[in-house]
């Protein structure tokens, strides 16, 4: 599963988190953080680590500098760690009002499915109608779930609705 996004470099990390949530189809119901050049950025919510910086106070380009890779972790219980790669930094005549998804592949795992191990178990059960948990998982995901589905237009609509 991956997404290729066009994002303005002046976007702060809090907004980048919301962009990622929209692009992945998740509901922003868990904590998250970014690790960029050895520095941790997050919401500074509740019992946040002492060294965590406020993600609202730094832009994407300000945080990454000349580095082109960083980590984004969502849902510390399921521990979805995403490796983010900046493919290019290009000047534009105007700022982007919205992020744009250029491409992607596969569906995002459903929220709260138990991380990569739980997701593998979910896919195994859904693929086998005789599996003891097939019906339960099928009901939980709301019927059919196609792990290979990706709808570029739907992702871009979700990105346009961010505030």
C-alpha positions, -999 to 999 in steps of 0.1 A, spaced: 0 0 0 14 34 -10 3 69 -20 21 95 -40 11 130 -28 18 165 -40 20 187 -9 30 223 -4 63 225 15 49 253 37 23 228 51 28 223 88 32 187 101 -2 188 119 -18 194 85 4 168 69 -9 142 94 -45 151 83 -35 148 46 -21 113 53 -53 103 71 -74 114 42 -51 98 16 -52 65 36 -89 66 44 -83 65 81 -104 84 107 -77 102 128 -89 84 159 -54 75 173 -22 93 183 6 97 159 41 112 155 68 120 130 104 112 134 125 135 111 163 138 113 162 122 148 137 147 161 102 136 172 72 158 164 37 152 176 5 166 192 21 170 226 -11 154 240 -14 139 275 18 120 285 39 130 255 76 124 255 96 153 269 117 157 237 86 158 214 82 191 196 48 206 186 40 195 150 19 227 145 50 249 147 71 234 119 66 231 82 74 200 61 104 217 45 115 232 78 116 198 94 132 178 66 158 203 55 179 185 29 168 150 41 144 131 19 131 104 42 113 103 75 89 82 95 52 87 103 37 65 129 0 62 135 -19 43 162 8 34 187 -12 3 197 -13 -11 161 20 7 153 15 16 117 50 30 108 51 46 73 84 54 56 78 87 38 100 95 8 102 130 -7 108 124 -43 112 160 -54 111 195 -42 100 219 -69 90 255 -69 55 265 -79 41 298 -90 13 296 -64 7 277 -32 -14 246 -33 -47 251 -16 -52 214 -12 -28 184 -14 -33 162 -44 -29 124 -47 -11 116 -79 -11 78 -76 -14 49 -52 -19 12 -48 -40 -10 -27 -65 -4 1 -55 9 34 -59 -16 63 -90 -10 83 -86 10 116 -80 -11 147 -73 -43 128 -43 -51 150 -13 -38 130 4 -58 103 -1 -91 120 -38 -85 126 -42 -73 91 -27 -105 77 -51 -125 99 -80 -104 87 -71 -110 51 -67 -147 57 -101 -151 73 -118 -130 47 -103 -150 18 -116 -183 33 -154 -186 37 -148 -217 58 -125 -198 82 -139 -198 118 -137 -160 119 -148 -153 83 -183 -141 91 -172 -120 121 -145 -102 102 -167 -97 72 -193 -81 94 -167 -60 111 -154 -46 78 -189 -39 66 -191 -67 40 -167 -71 12 -132 -58 16 -109 -57 -14 -73 -53 -3 -62 -44 -38 -88 -16 -42 -76 20 -47 -98 49 -59 -77 79 -69 -108 101 -74 -122 93 -39 -88 100 -23 -87 134 -40 -122 142 -29 -113 134 7 -82 157 4 -104 185 -10 -126 183 21 -97 189 46 -99 222 65 
